Amino acid sequence: LANVRDPRIEQAFATVPREGFLPPPPWTAISLGVATQVRELADIYDNVLVAIDRRRGINNGEPALHAAWLDAVGPNPGETIVHVGAGTGYYTAILAILAEPGGRVEAYEYERDLAAQASRNLRAYSHVRVHADSAFGRALPGADVVYVNAGVVAPDAEWLRALNPGGRLIFPWQPHRGWGPAMLVTRRAGGFSAAVLMNVGFISCSGASEMISGTRSPSEAELAGVRSIWLRDERPPDESALAVYERVWFSPEEVDL
């Protein structure tokens, strides 16, 4: 886990057995778009995607990417974490360890079969609750971290509203089909600051597409220039807007800390 600053993250990865959250072997490991059938445990501990359901395009994500995200969003002991797109629960378990002691994780998974698997896989984590439902368009518990593992055209306004002061949201913003930047959002006194981390590709968030309507797609340069996100019912879009959606909009303006 190169370049990860928090040693607790490496320890969490070392603690949670990845194979316990995957289908039985042989596994399908995917690297640079190439799928390979593997049986050795060592092969799924490389930095590879591992297929959970190839037909639906559902995979267990690359550990290095998630380690970088976790380091950026910084889950701390005692915090409340909302995990959107929990899959079968592997990264939920890692979040749960990072929230210990005293924290909790509310995990949402829209695909009911995956949610059922996640519930079974996470039985040992008493401070995790799995919801077999979409985390889109619903009020969420107050959270210190909202960790989104599904691509969205725009973040749900309720994810922003759920953030406690100083709370962090990380999500894959995919205004162009299949790719876009990972965004780190922090609730400041003056609004929601935003930072672009890296380009990523995620499966789209189930149940979300019909709830968002964009007025135009931002260019690559505009994506890189985003510095804040605003709720439209708190501040209407102005001439600085780089992208405007039904309930949120993106701006290059800095937020007061």
C-alpha positions in Angstrom: 0.0 0.0 0.0 2.5 2.5 -1.2 2.0 6.2 -0.3 -0.6 5.5 2.3 0.1 7.7 5.3 -2.2 6.0 7.9 -0.7 2.7 9.1 -4.1 1.6 10.3 -5.2 1.2 6.7 -2.5 -1.3 6.0 -3.4 -3.1 9.2 -7.1 -3.2 8.2 -6.2 -4.8 4.9 -4.0 -7.3 6.6 -6.9 -8.2 9.0 -9.8 -8.7 6.6 -9.5 -11.9 4.5 -10.5 -10.9 0.9 -11.5 -14.5 0.0 -14.2 -14.5 2.6 -16.1 -11.9 0.6 -15.7 -13.5 -2.8 -17.4 -16.4 -4.7 -15.7 -19.8 -4.3 -12.6 -20.4 -6.4 -11.6 -20.4 -9.2 -11.7 -16.6 -9.1 -11.7 -14.3 -12.1 -8.9 -11.7 -11.5 -9.0 -8.7 -13.8 -6.0 -6.4 -14.5 -5.8 -3.8 -17.2 -9.0 -5.2 -18.7 -7.7 -8.8 -19.0 -9.5 -11.5 -17.1 -7.7 -14.5 -15.8 -8.9 -17.6 -13.9 -6.9 -18.1 -10.7 -7.0 -20.5 -7.8 -4.1 -19.4 -5.6 -4.8 -17.1 -2.7 -1.8 -15.0 -3.6 -3.3 -14.1 -6.9 -6.3 -12.3 -5.3 -3.9 -10.4 -3.0 -2.4 -8.7 -6.0 -3.8 -5.3 -7.0 -6.5 -6.7 -9.2 -10.3 -6.5 -9.5 -12.0 -9.8 -8.7 -15.3 -10.6 -10.3 -18.3 -11.1 -8.1 -20.8 -11.2 -11.0 -19.3 -10.8 -14.5 -22.8 -10.7 -16.1 -23.7 -7.6 -14.1 -20.2 -6.1 -14.2 -19.9 -6.3 -10.4 -16.4 -6.6 -9.1 -14.5 -6.4 -5.8 -12.4 -3.2 -6.5 -8.7 -2.8 -6.7 -7.1 -2.6 -3.2 -4.6 0.1 -4.1 -7.4 2.4 -5.3 -9.4 1.9 -2.1 -6.3 2.3 0.1 -5.7 5.7 -1.6 -9.4 6.7 -1.1 -9.4 5.6 2.5 -6.2 7.6 3.1 -7.8 10.6 1.5 -11.1 10.4 3.4 -9.4 9.5 6.7 -12.0 7.5 8.7 -11.2 7.8 12.4 -12.1 5.8 15.5 -15.5 6.7 16.9 -16.9 8.1 13.6 -20.1 7.2 11.8 -19.5 6.0 8.3 -22.1 5.5 5.5 -21.0 3.1 2.8 -22.9 3.4 -0.5 -22.6 0.4 -2.7 -21.3 -2.2 -0.2 -21.4 -5.1 -2.5 -20.6 -8.3 -0.5 -19.0 -6.2 2.3 -15.3 -6.5 1.9 -14.6 -2.7 2.0 -17.4 -2.3 4.5 -15.4 -4.6 6.8 -12.3 -2.5 6.3 -14.2 0.7 7.1 -15.6 -1.0 10.2 -12.1 -1.7 11.5 -11.1 1.9 10.8 -14.1 3.1 12.8 -13.2 1.1 15.9 -13.4 1.7 18.7 -16.7 3.4 19.2 -17.8 4.0 15.6 -20.4 2.4 13.4 -21.0 1.7 9.7 -24.4 2.0 7.9 -23.9 0.1 4.6 -26.3 0.3 1.7 -26.5 -2.2 -1.1 -29.3 -1.9 -3.8 -28.8 -5.5 -5.2 -30.7 -7.6 -2.7 -28.7 -10.8 -3.3 -25.4 -8.9 -2.6 -26.9 -7.2 0.5 -27.9 -10.6 1.8 -24.3 -11.9 1.2 -22.9 -8.8 2.9 -25.1 -9.3 5.9 -23.8 -12.9 6.3 -20.2 -11.8 5.6 -20.3 -9.0 8.2 -22.0 -10.9 11.1 -18.8 -10.6 13.2 -19.0 -6.8 13.0 -21.7 -5.8 15.5 -21.3 -2.1 14.7 -22.2 -2.6 11.1 -25.8 -2.5 9.8 -26.5 -3.5 6.2 -29.5 -2.0 4.4 -30.9 -3.8 1.3 -31.8 -0.6 -0.4 -30.6 2.3 -2.4 -28.8 5.2 -0.6 -30.2 7.6 -3.2 -33.0 10.0 -2.5 -33.4 9.2 1.1 -32.4 10.9 4.4 -29.3 9.3 5.8 -27.9 9.1 9.3 -25.6 12.0 10.3 -22.2 10.9 9.1 -18.5 11.8 9.4 -17.7 9.8 6.3 -19.8 9.0 3.3 -17.9 6.4 1.1 -19.5 5.8 -2.3 -18.5 2.8 -4.4 -20.8 3.5 -7.4 -20.5 6.0 -10.2 -22.9 8.9 -10.3 -23.7 11.7 -12.7 -23.9 13.9 -9.7 -23.9 13.3 -5.9 -27.2 12.9 -4.2 -28.1 16.0 -2.2 -28.8 13.8 0.8 -25.2 12.6 0.9 -24.1 16.3 1.4 -26.9 17.0 4.0 -25.8 13.9 6.0 -22.3 15.2 6.5 -21.5 16.4 10.1 -19.3 19.5 10.4 -15.9 18.5 9.1 -17.5 15.4 7.5 -16.0 14.0 4.3 -17.7 12.5 1.2 -15.8 10.6 -1.5 -17.5 9.5 -4.7 -16.8 8.7 -8.4 -18.2 11.6 -10.4 -19.0 10.3 -13.8 -20.7 13.0 -15.9 -19.3 11.2 -19.0 -20.4 7.6 -19.3 -18.1 5.1 -17.4 -15.4 7.5 -16.3 -14.6 10.7 -14.4 -12.8 12.0 -11.3 -12.9 10.7 -7.8 -14.1 13.7 -5.7 -13.3 14.4 -2.1 -15.9 16.7 -0.5 -15.5 18.3 3.0 -18.2 20.1 4.9 -16.7 23.5 5.9 -18.3 26.4 7.7 -18.9 28.2 4.4 -20.1 25.2 2.4 -18.8 22.0 0.7 -15.3 22.2 -0.5 -14.3 19.8 -3.3 -11.0 18.4 -4.6 -10.3 16.2 -7.6 -8.2 13.1 -6.7 -7.9 10.8 -9.8 -9.8 9.5 -12.8 -11.7 6.3 -12.1 -14.3 4.0 -13.6 -17.1 2.5 -11.5 -20.3 0.6 -12.2 -23.2 3.1 -12.1 -25.2 3.6 -8.9 -28.3 1.5 -9.2 -31.6 3.4 -8.7 -29.9 6.7 -9.2 -30.1 7.6 -12.9 -33.8 8.6 -13.0 -33.3 11.0 -10.1 -30.7 13.3 -11.8 -31.0 15.5 -14.7 -28.0 17.5 -15.9 -28.2 20.6 -17.9 -24.9 20.1 -19.7 -21.8 17.9 -19.3 -18.6 19.7 -18.1 -15.4 19.4 -20.2 -12.3 17.7 -18.8 -10.7 21.0 -17.9 -13.8 22.0 -16.0 -13.9 18.7 -14.2 -10.3 19.4 -13.0 -11.3 23.0 -11.9 -14.1 22.1 -9.5 -13.4 23.5 -5.9 -16.9 23.4 -4.4 -20.3 21.8 -4.6 -23.5 23.6 -3.7 -27.1 22.6 -2.9 -29.4 24.4 -5.2 -32.1 25.1 -2.5 -29.4 26.8 -0.4 -27.6 28.7 -3.2 -28.9 29.0 -6.7 -26.4 28.4 -9.5 -24.5 31.6 -10.6 -22.3 32.5 -13.5 -19.4 30.5 -12.1 -21.3 27.2 -12.4 -19.3 24.5 -14.3 -22.1 21.9 -14.1 -25.6 22.2 -12.9 -27.9 19.3 -11.9 -31.4 18.9 -10.5 -30.4 19.5 -6.8 -26.6 20.3 -6.8 -24.1 22.3 -8.8 -20.4 22.5 -9.1 -18.2 25.6 -9.1 -14.5 26.6 -9.2 -15.0 29.0 -6.3 -13.2 28.2 -3.0 -15.2 27.7 0.2 -14.5 29.6 3.4 -13.0 27.3 5.9 
